[in-house]
Amino acid sequence: MTDISAFGIRVRLVASTTFPAGIDITQFADDADSLDVPQQQIADKAMGVNGDLITWAKANPLLLTLNVIPATDDDRNLSVLLEANRAARGKRPARDVITVTAVYPDGSTQTWSNGAITDGVPGKALASSGRIKTKPYQFAFENLART
């Protein structure tokens, strides 16, 4: 029998300037994918004028999105990271180099390295249900290693 449960996953995030000792993330949202890795294009393609297929490798950043429960310690820490790396008038971004390691319930790990936080929601938004919306935090990385 194969068990594909994600119950018990934990993520360790190290940000070179903002969180050099690292933070643990375990408070994942129930209304959005907790840890999302989208499909990635690794090659592009075209057809020559005589109908010949042409392909070539294409480098793209590895994207990772974390969704945590609003108003938790994990949300506050990721908000601090987002704000520290946000450029604004009279404010210099931290330029954190980020490493994220996910430890799955089966003991396997995935480590994304040499990355940056690229997207996030800087304030609290409310859903029509009266609930605070889950804020996605998106990262882009150069490398991924699995064990």
N, C-alpha and C positions, 0 to 999 in steps of 0.2 A: 504494500500500500504506500502511496506517495502522499505526504502531508505538505501542502503548500501554504500553510498558515503563516501569516506575518506577525502574529501575536508575539511580543517580546523583542521586536527589533529595536535597536538603539543606534544612534548616530553620534559620532564624535567630530566636532568641527574645530579646527585650529585656524586662527586668523593671525598673521604675523605681527600685526601692530595692536589690534583691538583686543584679541583674546589669544595671546601667545601661549598660555598654559592650556588652552582648549576649553570647550564647553560640551556637555553631553545634552543631547536632544532626545526626549522620549515622549513628549506630550503631543502626539500627533492628532490631527483633526479627524472628525468623522464625516464631514460634509465635502471633502475634497481628497484627492489622492495624496496620501501622507508623504510618499517619496515617489516622485515621477521622473522617469527618464524617457524622453520622447524618441521616436524614430529618427535616425540620422542618415543623411545622404552621404555615401562614401565615394561615389563616382558620378560623373556626368556623362551625357551621351548626346550624339547628334548623328545625322545622316549626311554623307557626302553627296555631291551633286549627281553621282551615278548610283545612289542607293546603298553605298557601303556604310556599315555601322562603324562609328568612331566612338571610343570611350576613353576616359582619362580619370585618374584618381583625383579626388577633391577633398582637401582638408577642411574640416569644420570643427568648431568647438563642441565639446561634450557638454550637453545641458543637463541640469539637475534642478528640480524644484522641490522644496520642502514646504509642507502645509502643516502648521501647528495650531493647537487650540488657542483661540484668542485670549488675551489677558493673563496668560500663564508666564512663568519664568522663561520658558523657551521662547515665547513670542517677544517678551521684553528684551531678551538677549539678542535675538535676530533683528529687532528694531534698532537696537544700539549699533549693531554691525552695519545695517543699512544706512543709518544716519551718519556714522563715522566715515563711510565711503561715498557719501553724496556730495558732489561739488555744488557750491553756491557762492554767491558774491561775498567776499571777505572770509571765506571758509575753504580750507584746503582739505581734500579727501585723504583718508588714511592710506589708501592704496594697499590694502591688505592683500597678501598672497594667501590663498585659502586652500586647505586640505580638508576633505570630508571623508570619513570612513564609516561605512554602514556595516554593522555586525548583525547578520540575520539569525533567526532562531535555530537554523540547522548548523550554525557555527561558521558558515562561509562569510567572507568579507568582500567588500568592494571599496577601493580607495580611489577617489578622484583627487588629483593633485595639480598644483600650479594653476590655481583658478582665482576667480574674482566674483564678488556678488555683483549682479548686473541689473536686477529688477526687484522691486518690492513695492508695497503700499505704505506710504509714509504716515498715514493716519488711520483712525478707526472709522470703518464704514458699517452701516446698519442694514440688515436684510429686512424685507417687508414683514417677516415673521416676528420682528422685534429682537432678533438675535444679532450679536456682533458678528460681522463677516470674518471668515477665515482669511488670513493674509498669506498669499503665496510669496515665497522668497526664492528667486531664481539665481542660479550660479552658472558660470561657464568655466570649463576646465580644458587643459591640454592633454592630460593623461588619465588613464583608468587601469588599475591593476586588480585582479581577482585572486582570491585564495579559496 
